[in-house]
Each structure stands twice: as C-alpha cells, then as structure tokens.
C-alpha cells in the first residue's frame, strides 16, 4: 500500500488549513502551519488564481488526507454515500466519521488518526468486547469501543485522554475515560462536524 513518508506539516500547509495530523503538537507554538501559513516550496507565497476545478480538487484532497485515505478508498466511500438516501456530501462525512480509527481518535484514545490507526492494527482496540484490527471498520449506533485491558498503561493512550479534555468529544459519542470506553449513541450529523469542510465541492468534482 502507498504510504506518505514526508512531513505531515507540509500537508497542512499545502491544503491551507490545520488538519491536526500530528495530534498534541498542533495545539502548540511548534505547529508549522501557525509559523508558515502558506504552501511549501519555492513559489509557496506566490499568489495564484484558482479555477473551479482546483478548488474542488483541493477540498477533496483536504478531506482525504485528514482521514488518512488513499484515492481508491475515498472514491469507494463516495460511491457508497451516493447510493444512499439524503445529501451525498453529508452521507460521505457521516460514513468517514464512523470509521473505527476515527472513533478511536474522537473518544480520546489517540492523539491523531494516524496513531489511532496504528493502535487498531496492533490489536489494542476492542469493539463490543471483541478485538478488531481493521481501521476501516464502520461502527453503528450502540457499538462500544474500549482499550484492551493489557493496553491501558500505554503512555500514548493515557496522554491522549488529557488532549481530549482540551479538544472535546463530539455529541454523538459518549466517553467514559476511567473505563477507557466510548459508545456510539447516535449517528453523526453535519452540525457535529465543526471542521471547515465544503462537501458540496467534493460532490461537484466526482459528478463531472
């Protein structure tokens, strides 16, 4: 599988917004985007005119990279969202939010989605009491996510709980930090996603 191995801060600078790809560092004055809020490269500060296609592409890339997906994966999620009733863009975001790696991040078991994905793959996460090592596993209402008993002393998991107190958990999950447990109490809706995303641009891009 293709893997991005360069600086994650370059991604934020390229997309023109903080994607919080490095977890706790993104909340400090060490954040590269705060210090250099312009695209990387020799011509990063040059003013460029953006076409409609460029705006649509950048929005798609921003969301894809925020959730850590490859192009093929992202397109499959779009096709799934398009096949369901309701607004395609909102359906897409709802599906992405219910991925296991994203939920692990949202309930405060990891500093970032990348770290959450690693915890899932290494078998530290249980869904409804059973070990699941598939980051793309889609959760539904009533599902519970817990950290395996032997994994609760891992420093990064304990530290992430402190970060959660700062960033907060979305309203569609219920978190019990003392039990290392998170529950899906409702499906995420558009208002729950406060990150600046214009999903309609993504719909327009894939509808061409």
C-alpha positions as CSV (number, residue, x, y, z in Angstrom):
1,X,0.0,0.0,0.0
2,X,1.2,3.5,-0.8
3,X,2.4,5.5,2.2
4,X,3.2,9.1,2.7
5,X,6.6,9.4,4.4
6,X,7.3,13.1,4.3
7,X,6.5,15.8,6.8
8,X,2.8,15.8,7.7
9,X,3.1,19.6,8.4
10,X,3.6,20.1,4.7
11,X,0.2,18.6,4.0
12,X,-1.5,21.2,6.3
13,X,0.4,24.0,4.6
14,X,-0.5,22.7,1.1
15,X,-4.2,22.4,2.0
16,X,-4.2,25.8,3.6
17,X,-5.6,24.7,7.0
18,X,-4.8,22.8,10.1
19,X,-5.6,19.1,9.7
20,X,-4.3,18.1,13.2
21,X,-2.3,15.3,11.7
22,X,0.4,15.4,14.5
23,X,-2.0,15.5,17.5
24,X,-0.8,17.4,20.5
25,X,1.9,19.3,18.6
26,X,-0.8,21.0,16.5
27,X,-2.0,22.8,19.7
28,X,1.4,24.2,20.5
29,X,3.5,27.1,19.1
30,X,5.6,24.4,17.4
31,X,2.9,23.9,14.8
32,X,4.5,24.6,11.3
33,X,1.2,25.8,9.9
34,X,1.0,28.6,12.5
35,X,4.5,29.7,11.7
36,X,4.3,29.4,7.9
37,X,0.7,29.5,6.8
38,X,1.5,29.3,3.1
39,X,2.1,26.4,0.7
40,X,5.5,24.7,0.8
41,X,8.0,25.1,-2.0
42,X,9.9,27.9,-3.7
43,X,6.7,29.5,-5.0
44,X,4.6,28.9,-2.0
45,X,4.0,32.6,-1.3
46,X,3.1,33.5,-4.9
47,X,-0.5,34.5,-5.5
48,X,-2.3,32.0,-7.8
49,X,-5.7,32.1,-9.4
50,X,-7.7,29.1,-8.6
51,X,-10.2,27.6,-11.1
52,X,-13.4,25.9,-10.0
53,X,-11.7,22.5,-10.6
54,X,-8.7,23.4,-8.5
55,X,-11.0,24.4,-5.6
56,X,-12.9,21.2,-5.9
57,X,-9.7,19.1,-6.1
58,X,-8.2,20.8,-3.1
59,X,-11.3,20.3,-1.0
60,X,-11.3,16.6,-1.8
61,X,-7.6,16.3,-1.1
62,X,-8.1,18.1,2.2
63,X,-10.8,15.7,3.5
64,X,-9.0,12.6,2.1
65,X,-5.7,13.5,3.8
66,X,-7.4,14.5,7.0
67,X,-8.9,11.0,7.4
68,X,-5.8,9.3,6.0
69,X,-7.3,7.6,3.0
70,X,-6.0,6.6,-0.4
71,X,-7.7,7.8,-3.5
72,X,-9.4,4.5,-4.3
73,X,-10.7,4.2,-0.7
74,X,-12.1,7.7,-0.8
75,X,-13.9,7.1,-4.1
76,X,-15.5,3.9,-2.8
77,X,-16.8,5.8,0.2
78,X,-18.2,8.5,-2.1
79,X,-20.0,5.9,-4.3
80,X,-21.4,4.3,-1.1
81,X,-22.6,7.7,0.1
82,X,-24.1,8.5,-3.3
83,X,-26.1,5.2,-3.3
84,X,-27.8,6.1,0.0
85,X,-30.8,8.4,0.5
86,X,-30.1,12.0,1.5
87,X,-27.4,14.5,0.6
88,X,-24.4,12.7,-0.8
89,X,-21.9,15.1,0.9
90,X,-23.4,14.7,4.3
91,X,-23.6,10.9,3.8
92,X,-19.9,10.8,3.0
93,X,-18.9,12.7,6.1
94,X,-21.1,10.5,8.3
95,X,-19.5,7.3,6.9
96,X,-16.0,8.7,7.4
97,X,-16.7,9.8,11.0
98,X,-17.9,6.2,11.8
99,X,-14.7,4.6,10.8
100,X,-13.1,2.8,13.8
101,X,-9.8,4.7,13.6
102,X,-11.6,8.0,13.6
103,X,-13.8,7.0,16.5
104,X,-10.7,5.9,18.5
105,X,-9.3,9.4,17.9
106,X,-12.6,11.1,18.7
107,X,-13.1,9.4,22.1
108,X,-9.5,10.3,23.1
109,X,-7.6,7.0,22.9
110,X,-5.1,8.5,20.4
111,X,-3.5,11.9,19.7
112,X,-4.2,11.7,16.0
113,X,-6.0,9.5,13.4
114,X,-2.7,8.1,12.3
115,X,-1.9,7.0,15.8
116,X,-5.4,5.6,16.2
117,X,-5.0,3.5,13.1
118,X,-1.8,2.1,14.5
119,X,-3.4,1.2,17.8
120,X,-6.2,-0.6,15.9
121,X,-3.9,-2.6,13.7
122,X,-1.8,-3.7,16.6
123,X,-4.8,-5.2,18.3
124,X,-5.2,-2.7,21.2
125,X,-8.8,-1.9,20.5
126,X,-12.0,-3.9,21.2
127,X,-15.4,-3.4,19.6
128,X,-18.3,-4.8,21.7
129,X,-15.7,-6.8,23.6
130,X,-14.1,-8.4,20.6
131,X,-10.7,-7.5,19.1
132,X,-10.9,-5.7,15.8
133,X,-7.8,-4.8,13.9
134,X,-9.4,-3.2,10.8
135,X,-9.2,0.6,10.9
136,X,-11.9,1.0,8.2
137,X,-14.5,-1.0,10.3
138,X,-17.7,1.0,10.3
139,X,-19.4,1.4,13.7
140,X,-23.2,1.7,14.2
141,X,-25.4,3.0,17.0
142,X,-25.0,1.1,20.2
143,X,-21.4,-0.2,19.5
144,X,-18.8,0.3,22.2
145,X,-15.1,0.8,21.7
146,X,-12.7,0.0,24.5
147,X,-9.0,-0.3,25.0
148,X,-7.8,-3.8,25.8
149,X,-7.1,-4.4,29.5
150,X,-3.4,-5.0,28.9
151,X,-3.0,-1.9,26.7
152,X,-4.4,0.7,29.1
153,X,-1.0,1.5,30.6
154,X,0.5,2.5,27.2
155,X,1.7,6.1,27.7
156,X,0.3,7.5,24.4
157,X,-3.2,6.3,25.3
158,X,-3.1,7.8,28.8
159,X,-1.7,11.1,27.5
160,X,-4.4,11.3,24.8
161,X,-7.0,11.5,27.5
162,X,-5.6,14.8,28.6
163,X,-5.7,16.1,25.0
164,X,-9.4,15.1,24.8
165,X,-10.2,17.4,27.7
166,X,-8.8,20.2,25.5
167,X,-10.4,19.4,22.2
168,X,-13.6,17.8,23.5
169,X,-15.6,14.8,22.2
170,X,-18.4,15.2,19.6
171,X,-22.0,14.9,20.8
172,X,-22.7,11.6,19.0
173,X,-20.3,9.6,21.2
174,X,-20.3,9.0,25.0
175,X,-16.9,8.7,26.7
176,X,-16.1,7.0,30.0
177,X,-12.4,7.9,30.4
178,X,-12.0,5.9,33.7
179,X,-13.1,2.7,31.9
180,X,-11.3,3.5,28.6
181,X,-14.7,3.2,26.9
182,X,-16.5,5.1,24.2
183,X,-20.1,4.4,22.9
184,X,-21.9,5.4,19.7
185,X,-25.1,6.9,21.0
186,X,-26.3,8.5,17.7
187,X,-25.2,8.8,14.1
188,X,-23.1,11.9,13.5
189,X,-24.9,14.7,11.7
190,X,-23.5,17.6,9.7
191,X,-23.6,20.0,12.6
192,X,-21.4,17.7,14.7
193,X,-18.5,18.2,12.2
194,X,-17.2,21.7,13.1
195,X,-14.1,21.4,10.9
196,X,-14.4,23.7,7.9
197,X,-15.4,21.4,5.0
198,X,-17.4,22.2,1.9
199,X,-18.5,18.8,1.0
200,X,-20.5,20.1,-2.0
201,X,-17.3,20.8,-3.8
202,X,-16.4,17.2,-3.5
203,X,-19.8,16.2,-4.9
204,X,-19.3,18.5,-7.8
205,X,-15.8,17.1,-8.5
206,X,-17.0,13.5,-8.7
207,X,-20.1,14.4,-10.6
208,X,-18.2,15.6,-13.7
